[in-house]
């Protein structure tokens, strides 16, 4: 049975935007959404780049996947990608310790995605794909301490150690979390995973 052809498929008739669709996490999100019958609008820097071919080869992609050109600092492009969608997975992020390339795109890009979702009038849930870097860098925390939503990387420590990736992730996500605590918006969810590098994206082989 093909999920996309099943009238009972959970995503049938719904469209979800995935930012950073060509990345490792984004690619798996796209694959799983297509398997569940969703139409997917994935943002990438260049839809014609050969490195996105694995997305177009996924089952269901020919019928239900559209790749949109968008940059984290281009609010207009993000707004167009999100318009009409029912949900958003924000997985796009720079991965660098260059402060100029990391901090502004991470912080402003996250805000742009949240604002675009709110402006759309159709998005019911936003899932922010976080990073362990947003919570891990705190020299005052015991190594075996349990980490929860109250734990964040220490921004001053990140600056001192020049760990701009962790700085950017924490700076982008903490304001969103505080905003959610003050006035909980429906369906906004941060998830800080730890990803094992070197594993294949869907459609690739080792």
C-alpha positions as CSV (number, residue, x, y, z in Angstrom):
1,X,0.0,0.0,0.0
2,X,1.2,3.5,-0.8
3,X,0.6,5.9,2.1
4,X,-0.1,8.8,-0.2
5,X,-2.9,6.9,-2.0
6,X,-4.6,5.9,1.3
7,X,-7.7,8.0,2.1
8,X,-6.9,7.4,5.8
9,X,-3.3,8.8,5.5
10,X,-2.8,11.2,8.4
11,X,-1.4,14.0,6.2
12,X,-3.7,13.7,3.2
13,X,-4.9,17.2,2.1
14,X,-2.4,19.0,4.4
15,X,0.8,20.9,3.4
16,X,3.8,21.2,5.6
17,X,6.8,23.5,5.1
18,X,10.3,22.2,5.9
19,X,13.0,24.7,6.1
20,X,16.5,23.4,5.3
21,X,15.0,20.5,3.5
22,X,18.3,19.4,1.9
23,X,20.1,19.0,5.2
24,X,20.4,15.7,7.1
25,X,17.6,16.4,9.6
26,X,15.5,18.2,7.0
27,X,15.8,15.3,4.5
28,X,14.5,12.8,7.0
29,X,11.6,15.0,8.0
30,X,10.6,15.4,4.3
31,X,10.8,11.6,3.8
32,X,8.6,10.8,6.8
33,X,6.1,13.5,5.9
34,X,5.8,12.1,2.4
35,X,5.3,8.6,3.7
36,X,2.4,9.9,5.8
37,X,0.7,11.5,2.9
38,X,1.5,15.1,3.4
39,X,2.3,17.5,0.6
40,X,5.7,19.1,1.4
41,X,7.1,22.5,0.6
42,X,10.9,22.3,1.3
43,X,13.1,25.4,1.4
44,X,16.6,25.1,-0.1
45,X,19.2,27.6,-1.2
46,X,19.1,26.4,-4.8
47,X,16.3,24.0,-5.9
48,X,18.3,23.1,-9.0
49,X,21.4,22.0,-7.1
50,X,22.3,18.3,-7.7
51,X,22.8,17.8,-4.0
52,X,19.0,18.0,-3.6
53,X,18.4,15.1,-6.1
54,X,17.9,12.6,-3.2
55,X,14.8,14.6,-2.2
56,X,13.3,14.4,-5.7
57,X,13.9,10.7,-5.7
58,X,11.8,10.0,-2.6
59,X,8.6,8.1,-3.0
60,X,5.7,10.6,-3.4
61,X,8.1,13.5,-4.2
62,X,7.0,13.7,-7.8
63,X,3.4,14.3,-6.8
64,X,3.7,16.1,-3.4
65,X,7.1,17.8,-3.0
66,X,7.9,21.3,-4.1
67,X,11.4,22.8,-3.5
68,X,11.4,26.6,-2.9
69,X,14.4,28.9,-3.1
70,X,14.7,30.6,0.3
71,X,17.4,32.1,2.5
72,X,17.1,32.6,6.2
73,X,17.6,36.3,5.9
74,X,15.0,36.7,3.1
75,X,11.7,37.2,4.9
76,X,9.7,37.5,1.7
77,X,10.9,34.1,0.4
78,X,10.2,32.4,3.7
79,X,6.7,34.0,3.9
80,X,6.0,32.8,0.4
81,X,7.1,29.2,1.3
82,X,5.0,29.1,4.4
83,X,1.9,30.7,3.0
84,X,-1.0,28.3,2.9
85,X,0.8,25.6,4.9
86,X,-0.8,23.8,7.9
87,X,2.5,23.2,9.7
88,X,6.2,24.2,9.7
89,X,9.3,22.3,10.6
90,X,12.1,24.8,11.0
91,X,15.3,22.7,10.4
92,X,17.4,25.3,8.5
93,X,20.5,26.6,10.3
94,X,24.1,27.6,9.6
95,X,26.6,25.2,11.1
96,X,29.8,27.3,11.6
97,X,31.8,29.0,14.3
98,X,32.1,32.1,12.1
99,X,30.1,34.7,14.2
100,X,29.0,36.7,11.1
101,X,27.7,33.6,9.3
102,X,26.2,32.0,12.3
103,X,24.5,34.4,14.7
104,X,22.4,36.7,12.5
105,X,21.0,34.0,10.2
106,X,20.2,31.8,13.2
107,X,18.6,34.5,15.3
108,X,16.8,36.5,12.6
109,X,16.0,33.4,10.5
110,X,14.2,31.7,13.4
111,X,12.2,34.9,14.1
112,X,11.3,35.3,10.4
113,X,10.0,31.7,10.3
114,X,7.9,32.2,13.4
115,X,6.5,35.5,12.1
116,X,5.8,34.0,8.6
117,X,3.9,31.2,10.3
118,X,1.9,33.6,12.4
119,X,1.1,35.8,9.4
120,X,-0.1,32.9,7.3
121,X,-3.3,32.4,9.2
122,X,-3.2,28.7,8.2
123,X,-0.3,27.3,10.2
124,X,-1.5,25.3,13.3
125,X,1.9,24.1,14.5
126,X,5.5,25.1,14.3
127,X,8.2,22.6,15.3
128,X,11.6,24.2,15.9
129,X,14.4,21.6,15.3
130,X,16.9,22.7,17.9
131,X,20.4,21.5,18.8
132,X,22.1,20.1,21.8
133,X,24.4,23.1,21.4
134,X,21.5,25.4,22.6
135,X,21.7,23.8,26.1
136,X,25.0,22.1,26.5
137,X,27.5,24.9,27.1
138,X,27.2,25.9,30.7
139,X,30.4,25.4,32.8
140,X,28.5,25.7,36.1
141,X,26.3,22.7,35.3
142,X,27.3,19.3,36.7
143,X,28.3,16.9,33.9
144,X,25.6,14.4,34.9
145,X,22.8,17.0,35.4
146,X,19.5,16.4,33.8
147,X,18.9,19.0,31.1
148,X,15.3,20.3,30.5
149,X,13.6,23.4,29.0
150,X,15.0,25.6,31.8
151,X,18.6,24.9,30.8
152,X,20.5,27.0,28.2
153,X,24.0,27.4,27.0
154,X,25.7,30.3,28.8
155,X,26.0,33.1,26.1
156,X,29.0,34.7,27.9
157,X,30.8,31.4,28.1
158,X,30.1,30.8,24.4
159,X,31.5,34.2,23.5
160,X,34.6,33.6,25.7
161,X,35.3,30.2,24.1
162,X,34.3,31.5,20.6
163,X,31.7,28.7,20.3
164,X,29.5,30.8,18.0
165,X,27.4,27.8,16.8
166,X,26.1,27.2,20.4
167,X,25.8,30.9,20.9
168,X,23.7,31.3,17.8
169,X,21.4,28.4,18.6
170,X,20.8,29.5,22.2
171,X,20.3,33.1,21.2
172,X,17.8,32.1,18.5
173,X,15.7,29.8,20.6
174,X,15.7,31.2,24.2
175,X,13.6,34.3,23.3
176,X,11.1,32.0,21.6
177,X,10.8,29.8,24.7
178,X,10.4,32.8,27.0
179,X,7.7,34.2,24.7
180,X,5.9,30.9,24.7
181,X,6.0,30.8,28.5
182,X,4.5,34.2,28.8
183,X,1.6,33.6,26.3
184,X,1.7,29.9,25.2
185,X,0.9,29.9,21.4
186,X,-0.8,26.8,20.1
187,X,1.5,24.1,18.9
188,X,5.0,25.7,19.0
189,X,7.5,23.0,19.9
190,X,11.3,23.2,20.2
191,X,13.2,19.8,20.0
192,X,17.0,19.7,20.8
193,X,18.3,16.5,19.2
194,X,21.9,15.3,19.0
195,X,22.7,14.1,15.5
196,X,25.4,11.6,14.6
197,X,27.4,13.0,11.7
198,X,28.4,10.8,8.8
199,X,25.2,8.9,8.5
200,X,23.5,8.9,5.0
201,X,20.5,11.1,4.2
202,X,17.4,9.3,2.9
203,X,18.0,7.9,-0.6
204,X,21.8,7.9,-0.1
205,X,24.0,4.8,0.6
206,X,27.0,4.4,2.8
